[in-house]
Amino acid sequence: MNKTVSACALALFAVFLVASVLMLRPFGEPEETTMDDYIIGNAQNETGANNAVTSVVFDYRGFDTLGEATVLFTAVAGVLLVLRRYAHE
């Protein structure tokens, strides 16, 4: 029974992977959007940053970046607490 369930789960995962690869866009041919043109044309004026990537990460998506930094800090603090417990034993 367990082998059958495992085989079905593996087959489903393999089908998902193959379908995902087949649906990928060709490399080097991104879908053009108006958002790209807007950011390239207005990033420096709106944010004052010379680098468009920096302006997106820190200005347009600042709260998202803050959330990611918080998650990373919490993960590192948790790992340090776990390892500290084992270092004293």
C-alpha positions in Angstrom: 0.0 0.0 0.0 2.8 2.5 1.0 4.7 1.6 -2.2 1.7 2.3 -4.3 1.0 5.7 -2.7 4.7 6.6 -3.0 4.8 5.5 -6.7 1.6 7.6 -7.5 3.0 10.6 -5.7 6.3 10.3 -7.6 4.5 9.9 -10.9 2.3 12.9 -10.2 5.4 15.0 -9.3 7.2 13.8 -12.5 4.1 14.8 -14.6 4.1 18.2 -12.9 7.8 18.7 -13.6 7.5 17.7 -17.3 4.4 20.0 -17.8 6.2 22.9 -16.1 9.2 22.5 -18.4 7.0 22.3 -21.5 5.2 25.5 -20.5 8.4 27.5 -20.0 9.0 30.4 -22.4 12.1 30.1 -24.6 15.2 31.4 -22.9 16.0 35.0 -23.9 12.5 35.8 -25.0 10.7 37.3 -22.1 7.1 38.5 -22.3 7.1 42.2 -22.9 5.1 44.3 -20.5 4.5 48.0 -20.0 5.8 47.7 -16.4 9.3 47.1 -17.7 9.2 50.3 -19.8 7.6 52.3 -17.0 10.4 51.3 -14.5 13.2 51.9 -17.0 11.8 55.3 -17.9 10.7 56.6 -14.4 12.9 54.8 -11.8 15.5 57.5 -11.5 13.1 60.4 -11.4 10.8 58.7 -8.9 13.3 57.2 -6.5 16.6 59.0 -7.1 18.5 55.8 -7.5 20.8 55.4 -10.5 20.3 51.7 -10.6 16.8 50.5 -11.6 17.2 47.1 -9.8 18.1 49.0 -6.6 15.1 51.2 -7.0 12.7 48.3 -7.5 14.1 46.3 -4.5 14.3 49.2 -2.0 11.7 51.7 -3.1 9.0 50.1 -5.2 9.0 46.8 -3.1 10.4 48.1 0.1 7.9 46.4 2.4 8.4 43.1 0.6 12.1 43.4 1.1 11.6 44.3 4.8 9.5 41.2 5.2 12.1 39.0 3.5 14.8 40.4 5.8 12.6 39.7 8.8 12.1 36.1 7.8 15.8 35.6 7.2 16.7 37.1 10.5 14.2 35.0 12.3 15.5 31.8 10.6 19.1 32.6 11.5 18.2 33.4 15.1 16.3 30.1 15.4 19.2 28.1 14.0 21.6 29.9 16.4 19.4 29.1 19.3 19.2 25.4 18.4 22.9 25.1 17.8 23.7 27.0 21.0 21.7 24.5 23.0 23.8 21.7 21.5 27.1 23.5 21.9 26.7 23.6 25.7 26.0 19.9 26.1 
